[in-house]
């Protein structure tokens, strides 16, 4: 069964735009698990423009489901945070400092030496490691050499092309996921997955372990309600797994 991890960054973006504590980000994490999510994802950035580092510590105190921290492992502050909090999973993303959102995966060949050095740091602390990659066979092979436990397939190109050419859009992801499984890697996915394209993606990626969804789910929650949105996304995954 593919697990749904809800990225709650957008709750923090809204809170920070006004100051104060509305909406309450910690409550958003508690409610995600209460409404049926299998995990909670946060992506703290150095400027703390959405999730703050203190939020991560506070969520860790109350989280009962899986906790996933995404971020740029080239920042020592991020490394220190993850090692202190010890989430279930850390997802390593090659973000630039001023990046609005993640828009590419690791070049696992070019950065092989670095990844081979940093991944054991987290694994030694008992944290499962996933690295963000594009759906490229070469990048998947490179990922397997780094010692990572999982990859997270960057799904922006799938989402962008799904409406016009669904079979073409999914094709590289099918090949990439199959290669990852062949090489012993777990497969996660995320970025621009939504209620329109999620079921099709899950149907075509056997053995998909987890999807991390934030922007689309929280946007849908504005109209549909938070609990209902979580349940609708779970239902899409359930239908995709059949």
Secondary structure, DSSP 8 states (H G I E B T S, - for coil): --EEEEE-HHHHHHHHHH-TTSS-HHHHHHHHHHTT-SEEEEE--TT-SSS-HHHHHHHHHH--SEEEEEE-TTSHHHHHHHHHH--SEEEE----TT-SS------TTTTHHHHHHHHHHHHHTT-EEEEEE-S-HHHHHHHHHHT-SEEEEE-HHHHHHTTT-HHHHHHHHHHHHHHHHHTT-EEEEESS--TTTHHHHHHHSTT--EEEE-HHHHHHHHHH-HHHHHHHHHHHHHHHH-
